[in-house]
Amino acid sequence: MKSATAMNTPVASICWIRIWPWAPGCSPCRPPLIFPGSLMKRAFICTATPRNSPPSNNGGNQKNKNPPSLHPTIASWGFLFGIIRLLASACASHKIPPLAGFSYLVPFFINGRSTLFYYALLIATGAYAVLLLYMRRALHRLNKKNPERPAPLRIAVVVAARNEARNLPELFRCLEAQHIPPRYQVSFIMINDRSGDATAELLDAQRRRDPRFTIITITDRKPGIAPKKRAIDKAVRQSDADVIILTDADGRPGPYWLRTMADRFESGADMVLGYAPYSPQKQHKLLYGLVTLEYFSVAAVAAATTAMRFPVTCVGTNMAYRRALFLEVDGFGPYKHIISGDDDLFLTHVREQKRYHIDYVADARAHVFNAPPRSIGQYIHQRLRYASKGFRYPIKVTLALTIYVLYNAAWLYAALQACLGLADYALLTLAFFMKTGAEFLFLHKAAKLMSEQRTLKFIPLAALLHPFYILFFGVLGQLNIFRWKETKMETGVSR
């Protein structure tokens, strides 16, 4: 016959955890000290003793010298149990019959710790590391062009502007400074989309100064199509160019940008993606470094997946495609009503056709610098807008994103256990260094190709914060609540 001590040892057994202090058959309750705050102290957890276990030999007035270990799940979800206990108290105060025998079955693993969870986390991290290393290898294919076939090209640079008076003068200077080969016939199409500032006056003045500029004015909204997508669609359909190159009013392309992007079409590309790094900033260096690293990591994924022939994202500040392609796929197609996604959702629409060659230019000469968010609030709304399209992608992409969010949620759970002293620190440390090391190797290779080494020093700190970032924006982004161009979007759909 096993002793009481043996019966109370949680070794790979299923134990009864009672949360109702006066439930029948429940052993004396005691408040768990690991629950913070007065609310948690009210979440009385009964000792982990199976039903019909032999009585303790400590005596009725003696304290239990060996209190049972609490499973990490109980500690992690202590707040939930506290709420349950408060509800129980409320029921009792209003003479509502208690749910006698209300209990939870909680599996206990070796030493009261979820060792199996950490092995699973380690295996998942190994798979994640292998994927990153495979993507790193794919980066070698970038900047390797097919033999060029120089031919005359008509190119239209399209810019949709709304209330961009402060950004347009510098953009005009960048466009006028482009080194354009004689075989390229270039025009600039500027769309004034319902601006209320001096945008119209600046565009008119630029058109008088440079006849290559054409102005399209939009004064209203059309139901069923997002405003920016409508502006781009109108410009593309009115143009007679062979190639459409897109940027934004706050974009700052270098002098060889247009030429470098157009060269890829001479090599046989149907769509070309580029990088739009944040302009260097002297203030808030730590915050700027973290934001820039996060932004660059997305660009690195875009570059690697494009090299793998399955591009998943891009930026509208620096992308180009053949006009014939745009017309063949019927513009933005099923995504035209979504308020954002004139870049990555259009890319998805083209990729799913499976008949177009999509290329990525990592060459620094093709970069288009743009300003980082001016405030924390603007940054949050921008990232919520980016994340709001999670369920708009094809099911395979949405499933991959969901798995990635759950993977980061597992890291948050592990971090919480570590704070409570309940983690398997050996496995957790091994998994963390495996994850961070693979991310560093991938980003280091991408940074070398894209001339973006300035942010690599922030990787250790970013590795600690990244799971919080992914879970926060991954979940809240699906609520489709963000501000864009002074408009609050509550549905993410243009009506």
Beta strands, then each sheet from edge to edge (+ up, - down):
strand 1: 14-18
strand 2: 29-30
strand 3: 45-46
strand 4: 103-107
strand 5: 153-161
strand 6: 184-193
strand 7: 213-218
strand 8: 243-247
strand 9: 251-253
strand 10: 271-274
strand 11: 319-322
strand 12: 358-361
strand 13: 368-370
strand 14: 482-484
strand 15: 487-489
sheet 1: 1+ 4-
sheet 2: 2+ 3-
sheet 3: 7+ 6+ 5+ 8+ 11- 10+ 12+
sheet 4: 9+ 13-
sheet 5: 14+ 15-
end
